[in-house]
């Protein structure tokens, strides 16, 4: 992509921020070229009446505009993002950057073609030393609030500031060892508060830059980082291997946070509507109680199976949270019928309520593909 210093108004797409919520949805599944795969499917799920946290998608065309503008967000884009944030605030009754009842958001990439692990995600955006106190009081769970802040510091320092977060992992493990803890869950709210101070000190020492405390600065930095990730070495190599042109760009999805780590009535998980190895028509997936999405794939805890039929000695989601499981079954059946294909889904359960974060056509083995196709035709 060429980089110039000034963005011509002629290069700005006519519409570049697409809102999605239960009351207003601008996109649909057929708009992957504009909204990316994730954004198009979020819009489609919302239009189907499924429980999706409200948010907005910045179009793939703005990725090119970002690079044309010297890797700076155009002011017109910032203005539209603020309008969309205001809509989210009114819908859920929280305010971005508020010290009493803060709205937190996630920022995720989403190219038109699936590029697993190639680009970046930031969760819990909007936290600082003041909003974390408000989150703790509103949730009634200060430990959850400070743990969310710790996670945000880790992701932001890595994705936006380019820091090697293994340095923060060393700080984390040293702290646990000094306290005599074996499990992360043994850490108290006061422990996590001290850890946040240590993290911020380490970030400053390593990068030479203080962690930004202004939520809007955090947002601009995160969106910019996701656009930049389109031209990261790993993304460019992945595109070359798969024949994807650089002109496609990536969309950016900004979505209100829902929390799977607020307590034992919360969870997060990933699932397939059928077994991706065998093609068997059996709900297949994994989840963790009291966790955020990255915990499921990070390997730091052993996840449990979704359905009782696939469980051995572990407790399944079906047994632990039967109402949320029933809701999830209804959702996955609706999605598979609508898309007419096996789906790979991501979800969060916050205080017993199910929220859908993603759906896409699931990858499968050749053997599974044949079985799924035959059974769907039947």
N, C-alpha and C positions, 0 to 999 in steps of 0.2 A: 504494500500500500504506500502511495506517495504521501509525504508529509509536507504541508505548507503552513505558513504562519497565520493566514486569515481564511476564515470560512465564508465562502460566498453564499448569500441567501438562496441562490439558485440551486445549491447542492443540498439544501435542507428539505427532507421529505415533507409532504403536505401534512401528514399525521404521523406522529412518532411516539406517542404515549397512549397505550391501550389499557383501559381500566377493566377489571373483572371483579364482580361481587354478585351476591344473590339478587340485587335490584338492578344492576347495570353491567352488561358484558359487551365489550366492543369487538371481540374476536371469536374465532371458531377453529375447529380442527383442520380446516382447509387452508389456514393462513400460516403454515409452517415457514414459508419463505420470508415472511415479514416478522412473525412472532417467535420463530424458532420452535423446535419440537415441544419443549417444556411449556412455553407460553401459550402455544396453540391448544395444548391439551388441558392446561389450567382453565382457559376460557371455555373449552368444550364441556369439561366437567361442571363448571359453574352453570352453564346454560342448561345442563341436564338436571339441575336442582340438587346436585351433590354438595355436601358440606366442605367448602373450600375457603380458607381464610382470604379475605379481600386483599387485593393488591393491584399492581399494574406492571405491564411489560413495555420496555423500551425497545423499539424495533431494531432489527438487524441493520437497517439502512443508517441508523445513527452511529453504528460502529465505524463505518467509512467516514462519516462526517467528523467523528471524534479524531481520527487520524489526520484528516484534512485540516483540522483546526489546531494542529500542533500538539495533539494528545491532551487537549483541554475540552471540558464539557461546554458546549455552546450555552450562552445565557438563556436562549429560548427553551432549551431542554430543561435547565434548572427550574425555570418558571413553571413549565408544565408538570414537572415532578412535584413541586410544592402544591399545585392544584390537586393532584392525585392524592398526595398525603393528607390534604385537608378532607377529602372525601372519605378516606379510611378512618380518620379521626372521628368524623361525625357518625360513621356506621358502627364503630365499636366503643365509642365513648371514652377513648384515651387520647392523649396528646403527645406528639413527638417532642422529646426533650423536656417534658413536664416532670417536676420534682415530686409530685404527689401521685399521679396515675400515668406513668409513662407508656407511650406506644413504642414497642420495639419491632424491628423489621429484619427480615432476612434478605440477602442479596445473592442471587444465583445466576450463573450463565445459562445459555440455552441456544445452541446452534440449531440449524434446520435439520442436520443429521446428528445422530447420537455420537458423542465423542467421550466415552466413559473415562473419567479421571483426568481428562485433558485440560479442563478449565476449573474455575474456582467458585467456592461458596463461603459466605460469611453469615453467621447467625448472631442473634442477640444485639444487633446494631442499635445504638442509641443509649447505651449504658455509659455512665461516668460516676464519679464519687457521690453525686447528688441523686441521680435517677435510680441508682441501685438501692438507695435507702427507700425510695418510694415504691419500687418493685417489691422489696421485702415486706413492707407494711401492707400493700394491697393484696399480696399473695398469702400473707400470714406466715411466710416461710423465708426468713432472712438467709438461711443456709442456701436455699435454691437460688436466691438473688445473687449472692456473692459467687456461687459456683458458675452461674451464667456469665457473670462479669469476667471471671477467670478464663472461661472458654472463649469469650469474645476477644480478650486481649491476645490469646494464642492465635486465633484465626486472622485477626486484623493485622497483627505484627508480621505474620507470614505472607499473607496475600497482598496487602497494600504496602507494607514497609519493607518487604523483601528479606525479612529476618529468618535465620535458621532456627526454627522453634525447638529443636533438640536442646538448645540452651535453656529454654523454659522448662523442658521436661526434666533436665538435671536439677533445676531449682525445686521443682515439684517433688522429685524423689528424695532429694536431700532433706527437704522439710518433713516429709513423711518419716524418714529414718530418724531424724532428730526427735520426733514426737513418739516414736515407737509404734507407728501405725503400719498395718499390713495392707489394708484396703483403702481405696480412695474415699469410700463412704464413711469411714471413721472420722473424717475431718469435720470439724464444727464450723459454724458461721464465723466465729472469731479467728479460727485457723485460716479460713479462706480469705478473710479480710487482710490478714497479715501477708498471705501469699500474693494477693493482688498488689500490695505495696512492693514486694520483692520482684514481681513480674515487671512492674512499671520501671523500677530501677534498672533491671536487666535490659529492658528494651532501650532505655535511654543510653546506657553504657555501650550497647552493641551497635545501635544505629546512629547515635549522636543526635537523635531527634526525640523530643518528648511525645508520649502518646496523646493524640488529639482528644480533647474533652468535649468539644462542640459537636453535638449529634449531626448537624448539617455538614460540617467538615468531614465527619466520619462517612456520611452518605456519599458526598461527592468523591471522596477518596476511594470508596468501595466500588462504585459504579465505574470509575475510571480504571481501576485495577482489573475489573472483569473485562472491559473492552481491551485493555492491553494484553490480557491473557490469550486473546485470539492470535496474537503474534508471538507468543512465547515459543521457545525452542521445541518443547514437547508437542504443542498444538500444531506447529508448522510441519514437523516430521509426521505426525498423525495424518494431517491433510494430504501430504505428499504420498504416503502409503496407500491412502484410500481414494486419491484422485479428486479431493474436494478443493475447489478454487478459493483463493484468499478473499475474493470479492464477496463471498457469501456473508462474512461477518457473523458476529454472535449477537443475540438479543440479551437483555438483562431483565431479570424478574425481581421486582421488589415486592415483598409480601409481608403482611402482618404476622408476627410470631405467634405460634401456639406452642405450648411447652409439654414435652413428655417427661420432663425431669422435675416436676413440681411435687412429687410424692408417690406413694404406692398405688394411687388410683390413676396414675399416668403411665404412658408407655409410648414406644416408637417402634416401627418395624417396616420391613419390606416383604413383599409376597408376590407369587405368581398365581394366576387363576387356574393353572394346571401345572403338573410336574414338568419342568423344562428338560429333564433328562430322559424321561420315559413317555411323556405325553399323557399320562394318566389324568383323568378328570377328577382331580383332588386338589383342594386349596392347599398351597404349598408355600411356606415362608417362615420367617423368624422375627422375633421381637424381643425387646428388653423392657422391663418395668423400670420406671423412674430413670429415664435416660433421654439423651438427645440423639438425633439421627446419626451423627458421626460415630457414636459408640457402637452401633450395630456392625459397622464395617471396619472399625479400628482394631478389633481383636483383643481389646483389653478386658472384655467380659464375654462370657459364653451365653449367646442368645438362646431362647426357648422356642419351640415350634409353635406355629399359629394354631393348628387344628389338633384335636385330641387324637385323630386317626394316625397322625405322624409322630406323636409323642411316644417316648419310651418311659423313663422314670420321671422326666421333667413335667412340670405343670404347663399346660398349653394356655394360650390366650382364651380359648373356648371355655376352659375351666376357671381361669382367674377372673376374667371380665366378660361374662356371658352376654350381657346386653351390648357392649361395644363390639363383641365378636359377631353377634347377630346383625348389627348394623353394617359391619364390614362385609359380611357374606352378601347382604342385599346389594351393597354398592358394587362388589366385584362381579356379581352376576349381571347387573345392569350394564356395567362397562363392557364386559365380554360380548353381551348381546348387541350393544350399540356399535362397538368397533368391529365386531365379527372376527375377532382374533384373540389369541391368548394375550393377557395383559400383565405387565410388570408394574406393580404399584408401590407407592410409598405413603405411609400414613403416620399420624400422631394421635394419641388419645390424651386429652387434657381433662383431668378430673371427671373421667368417665365418658366424655363426649368425643366422638370420632371426628377427625379432620383429615381430608385427603390432600396430599401435597404433590402427587405426581401420578400419571399413568402413561404408559407407552407400550407399543407392541413388544412382547418379551422375546428375548433371544432363546433359541432352543437347539437341541441336537437334531441331526438329520432323522434319526429314528423317531424322536418326539414329533418332528414336523409332519411326518407321514401320518402318524396316528391321530394327531390333532386335526389335520385336514380332513381325514376320512370321517372322524366322529362328528366334526362340524357340518360336513355335507349331509350326513345321516340325520 
